[in-house]
């Protein structure tokens, strides 16, 4: 029971971590809601995912946009970049998980061919994570004319579609402003790694709560999270 309670505490802490990270990412948009209000929005958003499935993902940016009086599309950009940062860490965990699996006795017994495939997959995943990080940092070097050119791609669409997408594209790039600030970038990356350490802590606490999984090591926990 004490480890199950600890897992619940870690889950709540992970919501606070997401709220802090979101607050950092929306600073360029103007005055931000309090961390508590962002925590409430995060809790509402994840509850919507439980009730509605993946379409519930859009509840959180909509709710926070309403609280901060900013465009939904700009908050959607923040949500997308949050997912990119999360993907970066998940791919790192996934790559480590495959490499860890390749070193296990089960894969070794299956033969060197499978061991090579699994370890190579882990290496490719780690390379993919580095490419994700490079993509995030590359956005910093776009100048105003290049950002305008990205918005201008909408103009190639039929006018009936372009008229609807034009303000969305502009607000989307405004929401990506945190990715152009080096100091905010490093803060977001730091809190992303803290966030996923806490999430790994949830898994560790749950595994410790049951005798059958209590013998799993920290390396095993990271592998399970990634896989």
C-alpha positions in Angstrom: 0.0 0.0 0.0 2.8 2.5 0.8 4.3 2.1 -2.7 0.9 2.4 -4.3 0.4 5.6 -2.5 3.8 6.8 -3.5 2.9 6.1 -7.2 -0.2 8.3 -6.8 2.0 11.0 -5.3 4.4 10.8 -8.2 1.5 11.0 -10.7 0.3 14.2 -9.0 3.8 15.6 -9.1 4.0 14.8 -12.8 1.0 17.0 -13.4 2.6 19.9 -11.5 5.8 19.3 -13.6 3.7 19.6 -16.8 2.1 22.7 -15.5 5.4 24.4 -14.8 6.8 23.4 -18.2 3.7 24.7 -19.9 4.0 28.0 -18.0 7.6 28.3 -19.3 6.6 27.7 -22.9 3.8 30.3 -22.9 5.8 33.1 -21.3 6.5 34.7 -24.7 2.8 35.0 -25.3 2.3 37.5 -22.4 0.9 37.2 -18.8 0.6 33.6 -17.8 -2.0 31.9 -15.5 -0.8 30.8 -12.1 0.8 27.4 -11.7 -2.2 26.2 -9.8 -4.6 27.2 -12.6 -2.3 25.4 -15.1 -2.3 22.4 -12.8 -6.1 22.4 -12.7 -6.1 22.6 -16.5 -3.6 19.7 -16.8 -5.7 17.6 -14.4 -8.9 18.4 -16.5 -7.0 17.7 -19.7 -5.8 14.2 -18.6 -9.2 13.4 -17.2 -10.7 14.3 -20.7 -8.2 11.8 -22.2 -9.4 9.1 -19.8 -13.0 9.8 -20.7 -12.7 10.7 -24.4 -9.5 8.9 -25.5 -7.0 10.8 -27.6 -9.4 13.5 -28.8 -9.4 14.7 -25.2 -5.8 15.9 -25.8 -7.3 19.1 -27.1 -9.2 20.0 -24.0 -6.0 21.1 -22.1 -4.8 23.7 -24.7 -8.4 24.9 -25.1 -8.8 25.4 -21.4 -5.4 27.0 -20.9 -6.0 29.3 -23.9 -9.3 30.4 -22.3 -7.6 31.1 -19.0 -4.7 33.0 -20.5 -6.9 34.8 -23.1 -4.8 33.6 -26.0 -5.7 31.9 -29.3 -6.4 28.2 -29.1 -4.1 27.6 -32.1 -1.1 29.2 -30.3 -1.8 26.9 -27.3 -2.0 24.0 -29.8 1.5 24.9 -30.9 2.7 24.7 -27.3 1.0 21.3 -27.0 2.7 20.1 -30.2 6.1 21.2 -29.0 5.5 19.6 -25.6 4.8 16.4 -27.4 8.0 16.8 -29.4 10.0 17.2 -26.2 8.2 14.2 -24.6 8.9 12.2 -27.8 12.6 13.1 -27.5 12.8 11.5 -24.0 10.6 8.5 -24.8 12.8 7.7 -27.8 15.9 7.9 -25.6 14.2 5.5 -23.1 13.1 3.3 -26.0 16.6 3.1 -27.4 18.0 2.3 -24.0 15.3 -0.3 -23.5 16.2 -2.1 -26.8 19.9 -2.0 -25.9 19.2 -3.3 -22.4 17.0 -6.0 -23.9 19.7 -7.0 -26.4 22.1 -7.6 -23.4 19.5 -9.8 -21.6 19.9 -13.5 -21.5 16.6 -14.1 -23.3 17.7 -12.3 -26.5 21.2 -13.8 -26.3 19.7 -17.3 -26.2 17.6 -16.5 -29.3 20.8 -16.0 -31.4 23.2 -13.3 -32.5 21.0 -12.3 -35.4 18.1 -11.2 -33.2 20.6 -9.6 -30.8 22.0 -7.5 -33.6 18.6 -6.4 -34.8 17.5 -5.4 -31.3 20.7 -3.5 -30.5 20.7 -1.8 -33.9 17.1 -0.7 -33.3 18.1 0.8 -30.0 21.0 2.7 -31.7 18.7 4.0 -34.4 16.2 5.2 -31.8 18.9 7.1 -30.0 19.9 8.7 -33.3 16.3 9.6 -33.9 16.1 11.3 -30.5 19.1 13.4 -31.4 17.4 14.4 -34.7 14.3 15.5 -32.7 16.5 17.7 -30.5 18.3 19.2 -33.6 14.8 20.0 -35.1 13.8 21.8 -31.9 17.0 23.9 -31.8 16.9 24.6 -35.6 13.7 26.6 -35.1 15.7 29.2 -33.2 17.6 30.2 -36.3 14.6 31.0 -38.4 14.4 34.7 -39.1 11.2 36.7 -39.5 11.2 36.3 -43.3 11.6 32.6 -43.1 8.7 32.4 -40.6 6.6 34.5 -42.9 7.5 32.1 -45.7 6.2 29.2 -43.6 3.0 31.0 -43.1 3.0 31.8 -46.8 2.7 28.1 -47.7 -0.9 28.4 -46.7 -1.5 30.8 -49.6 -0.9 28.0 -52.1 -4.1 26.3 -50.9 -7.5 27.2 -52.3 -8.8 30.5 -50.9 -11.7 28.9 -49.1 -9.2 26.8 -47.1 -6.4 29.4 -46.9 -8.7 32.0 -45.3 -9.4 29.6 -42.4 -5.8 28.4 -42.0 -4.1 31.8 -42.3 -4.8 33.0 -38.8 -4.2 29.5 -37.4 -0.7 29.3 -39.0 0.2 32.8 -37.7 -0.9 32.0 -34.2 0.9 28.6 -34.4 4.2 30.3 -35.0 3.6 32.7 -32.2 3.0 29.7 -29.9 6.3 28.3 -31.0 8.1 31.4 -29.7 9.5 29.5 -26.7 11.5 27.4 -29.1 13.3 30.5 -30.3 14.6 31.5 -26.9 17.7 29.6 -25.9 17.2 30.1 -22.1 13.6 28.9 -22.3 14.6 26.0 -24.5 17.1 24.7 -21.9 14.5 25.2 -19.1 11.9 23.2 -21.0 14.4 20.4 -21.7 15.4 20.4 -18.1 11.8 20.1 -16.8 11.1 17.5 -19.5 13.8 15.2 -18.2 12.6 15.8 -14.6 9.1 15.1 -15.7 10.1 11.7 -17.2 12.2 10.8 -14.1 9.1 11.3 -12.1 7.0 9.2 -14.5 9.7 6.4 -14.3 9.3 6.8 -10.5 5.6 6.0 -11.0 6.5 2.7 -12.7 9.2 1.9 -10.1 6.7 2.5 -7.2 4.0 0.3 -8.9 6.5 -2.5 -9.5 7.6 -2.2 -5.8 4.0 -2.5 -4.7 3.7 -6.1 -6.1 6.0 -9.0 -5.0 6.1 -10.5 -8.5 7.8 -7.3 -10.0 9.8 -6.2 -6.9 13.1 -7.6 -8.2 13.1 -5.4 -11.3 16.1 -3.0 -11.4 16.1 0.7 -12.3 17.5 -0.3 -15.7 14.5 -2.6 -16.2 12.1 0.1 -15.2 13.6 2.6 -17.7 13.4 -0.1 -20.4 9.7 -0.8 -19.6 8.9 2.9 -19.7 10.6 3.2 -23.1 9.1 0.1 -24.6 
